[in-house]
Amino acid sequence: MGHAALLALGLMLACAKKEPEPDCGCESKDIGFLPETNAEYGGNGLFEVYNVNANTMSRFYTVCDYDPSWKLSERGNYDYRISGYYKSQCLIPPNRTIFVTNNPLGISSIVVPK
């Protein structure tokens, strides 16, 4: 009887698979840090950041947990200050990436304009 119970326990443990860690999106691990910077808020958690010093194109970040009370920025007005850890963006089926980066962002700090 003892061997059968051990065999049954072993089979149960072997079949109990843990869900794999997500490799993209808000539930995935951090891949980088966005230092405090000015951003334009476009709604639904979407922020646009433009690196004026490097004269590079805008990057977009979608905040994983956004506040619906945040007000939209006027176009071209980078009136929010945000920072946080960003994660990998997911692919859009069928395995096509979007042309503009849009990484999920876990906000560390945010200064909302008055």
C-alpha positions in Angstrom: 0.0 0.0 0.0 2.9 2.4 0.7 4.4 2.0 -2.8 1.1 2.7 -4.4 0.6 5.9 -2.4 4.1 7.1 -3.3 3.5 6.3 -7.0 0.2 8.2 -6.9 1.7 11.2 -5.2 4.6 11.2 -7.7 2.1 11.1 -10.6 0.1 14.0 -9.1 3.2 16.1 -8.7 4.4 15.4 -12.2 1.1 16.4 -13.7 0.8 19.6 -11.7 2.4 22.0 -14.1 3.2 25.5 -13.0 2.1 28.2 -15.4 5.1 29.7 -17.2 6.1 33.3 -16.3 4.7 35.6 -19.0 7.5 36.9 -21.3 5.7 40.1 -22.3 3.1 42.5 -21.0 2.3 43.8 -17.6 2.8 40.5 -15.9 6.3 39.9 -17.3 9.6 40.8 -15.6 11.1 44.3 -15.9 13.6 44.8 -18.7 14.6 48.4 -18.1 14.0 51.6 -16.2 12.6 54.9 -17.5 14.2 57.6 -15.4 12.0 60.6 -14.4 11.1 62.4 -17.6 8.4 64.7 -19.1 5.6 62.9 -20.9 2.4 63.7 -22.8 -0.7 61.8 -21.7 -3.0 60.5 -24.5 -5.5 58.7 -22.4 -6.2 55.0 -21.5 -2.8 54.8 -19.7 -0.8 55.8 -22.9 2.2 58.2 -22.4 4.4 59.6 -25.1 8.0 60.5 -24.2 10.3 62.5 -26.5 14.0 62.7 -25.9 14.8 66.3 -26.8 18.5 66.0 -25.9 19.1 63.1 -28.2 16.6 64.4 -30.8 15.1 60.9 -31.1 11.6 59.9 -32.0 8.9 59.5 -29.4 8.6 56.3 -27.4 5.2 55.2 -26.0 4.6 53.5 -22.7 1.2 52.1 -21.5 0.9 52.2 -17.8 -0.2 48.9 -16.4 -2.3 50.5 -13.6 -3.5 53.9 -14.7 -5.8 56.3 -12.9 -8.9 57.2 -15.0 -9.0 60.7 -13.4 -5.7 61.7 -15.2 -6.5 64.5 -17.7 -5.4 64.4 -21.3 -2.4 66.5 -22.3 -2.7 69.1 -25.0 -0.9 67.8 -28.1 2.8 68.6 -27.8 2.5 69.5 -24.1 4.7 67.2 -22.0 3.2 68.2 -18.7 3.4 65.0 -16.8 6.6 63.7 -15.0 6.8 59.9 -15.0 9.3 57.2 -14.1 9.1 53.4 -13.7 10.2 50.0 -14.8 9.1 48.9 -18.3 8.5 45.4 -19.6 8.6 43.7 -23.0 5.8 44.6 -25.4 3.9 41.7 -26.8 3.7 40.8 -30.5 0.6 41.4 -32.4 -0.6 38.2 -34.1 0.4 36.8 -36.5 3.9 37.6 -35.1 4.1 41.1 -36.4 5.6 43.8 -34.1 4.1 47.2 -34.0 6.3 49.9 -35.6 6.4 52.2 -32.6 7.6 50.9 -29.3 4.8 50.7 -26.7 6.2 49.0 -23.6 4.0 48.3 -20.6 5.2 50.5 -17.7 4.9 50.0 -13.9 4.9 53.5 -12.6 7.4 54.3 -9.8 6.5 58.0 -9.6 4.2 60.4 -11.4 3.6 64.1 -11.1 0.2 65.0 -12.5 -0.2 68.6 -13.7 -2.7 70.8 -11.9 
